[in-house]
Amino acid sequence: MSAGSNTFEDAKAVVISVQESATYRQKFDFYSSWAENYDNDVAVLEYRAPTLAANSISKHFSGDREKAVLLDVACGTGLVAKQLKKHGFGRFVGVDGNEAMLELARGIGLYQELKQSLLGDEPLPVHWADSFDAVVIVGALCRGSVPVATVRDLCKATKPGGYVCMTVRSNIDNLEYKGALDRELKQMEEEGLWICVEVIEVKDWERSVSEKEGRYIPGVVNLYKKI
Ligand SMILES: C[S@@+](CC[C@H](N)C(=O)[O-])C[C@H]1O[C@@H](n2cnc3c(N)ncnc32)[C@H](O)[C@@H]1O
């Protein structure tokens, strides 16, 4: 099928296709065909995660926003950087596994560096340790995308005193993954790697594509501060 459109029914079909892709590789490759229509489709789905993540970082960040360098992991087409820019942040580095998504991110002209990396198979570059004033991952912490273990890399890449913002859907399909993520975040807090700043639970995270759920599915913004 051709991926993407601007109606809710077609956007829903695209999301169901990506969820039902049989293998990890198929799911990942799907973004190549979706890239061009991604921004329109997620707008139809009332996808608010980039706005909610940017609001959370902005609420707590007290440094110089123009000088701060932020790492946007699984940056996709760049929706998160666009939201952060509205809050005065000016310097972004992006990582994504999919070249078609990265090409669109390149086009918005906000990222000083964009790197292709398939997280899970590859770690974040070691020389990024303690480098970023904030690290953000939106829309990619779910089964078949970015593995839970990657959050340790996100913490490593953050400067001491910097923030790590991680969103996760909390609908039925993602509950098992979210449970594993919550355990890892807590474990890392017990290890003294970071402290939890806020956990924002949002009922109307984005439109549901499943008949089993209501009109909206819920989601969570997790904000941590590296020690
Ligand atoms: C739903 S999009 C979210 C993009 C963007 N953060 C946003 O909120 O609009 C998920 C993105 O994660 C990327 N992605 C999924 N799994 C990945 C992995 N293991 N490593 C790197 N990128 C991955 C996809 O290529 C896609 O661009």
The ligand as a Tripos MOL2 file, in Angstrom:
@<TRIPOS>MOLECULE
LIG
   27    29     1     0     0
SMALL
NO_CHARGES

@<TRIPOS>ATOM
      1 C1          7.1840    7.7640   15.5000 C.3       1 LIG1
      2 S1          8.6820    8.3530   14.8160 S.3       1 LIG1
      3 C2          9.0640    9.6670   15.9760 C.3       1 LIG1
      4 C3          9.8950   10.7380   15.3340 C.3       1 LIG1
      5 C4         10.0020   12.0210   16.1440 C.3       1 LIG1
      6 N1         10.7440   11.8030   17.3740 N.3       1 LIG1
      7 C5          8.6310   12.5760   16.4220 C.2       1 LIG1
      8 O1          8.2100   12.5570   17.5790 O.co2     1 LIG1
      9 O2          7.9660   12.9920   15.4560 O.co2     1 LIG1
     10 C6          9.8530    7.1170   15.2960 C.3       1 LIG1
     11 C7         11.2480    7.3490   14.7310 C.3       1 LIG1
     12 O3         12.1290    6.4740   15.3970 O.3       1 LIG1
     13 C8         13.0400    5.9560   14.4540 C.3       1 LIG1
     14 N2         13.5190    4.6790   14.9940 N.ar      1 LIG1
     15 C9         12.7710    3.5980   15.3010 C.ar      1 LIG1
     16 N3         13.5550    2.6260   15.8030 N.ar      1 LIG1
     17 C10        14.8190    3.1160   15.8000 C.ar      1 LIG1
     18 C11        16.0830    2.5850   16.1960 C.ar      1 LIG1
     19 N4         16.1990    1.3520   16.7140 N.pl3     1 LIG1
     20 N5         17.1810    3.3690   16.0550 N.ar      1 LIG1
     21 C12        17.0850    4.6130   15.5360 C.ar      1 LIG1
     22 N6         15.9240    5.1650   15.1510 N.ar      1 LIG1
     23 C13        14.8040    4.4280   15.2790 C.ar      1 LIG1
     24 C14        12.2570    5.8320   13.1630 C.3       1 LIG1
     25 O4         13.1070    5.8240   12.0310 O.3       1 LIG1
     26 C15        11.3850    7.0810   13.2340 C.3       1 LIG1
     27 O5         11.9910    8.1760   12.6050 O.3       1 LIG1
@<TRIPOS>BOND
     1     1     2 1
     2     2     3 1
     3     2    10 1
     4     3     4 1
     5     4     5 1
     6     5     6 1
     7     5     7 1
     8     7     8 2
     9     7     9 1
    10    10    11 1
    11    11    12 1
    12    11    26 1
    13    12    13 1
    14    13    14 1
    15    13    24 1
    16    14    15 ar
    17    14    23 ar
    18    15    16 ar
    19    16    17 ar
    20    17    18 ar
    21    17    23 ar
    22    18    19 1
    23    18    20 ar
    24    20    21 ar
    25    21    22 ar
    26    22    23 ar
    27    24    25 1
    28    24    26 1
    29    26    27 1
@<TRIPOS>SUBSTRUCTURE
     1 LIG1         1 GROUP 0 **** ****
